[in-house]
């Protein structure tokens, strides 16, 4: 049985940590680094960021507008 869903949050202490960079790729890699430091099995490159759960980590600018 396949279940589709959407993760709204994860238990992690990275909430509130500063993220910075020259482009979105820099920021995404910094978030991945924070998650790795907490023990999450994050992989770089093609495919999902957390392969064992099929999860892709997404981020957006704090001033981004949602339509």
Secondary structure, DSSP 8 states (H G I E B T S, - for coil): ----------S-S-TT-----SSHHHHHHHHHHHHHHTT-----SSS-SBGGGTB------TT----
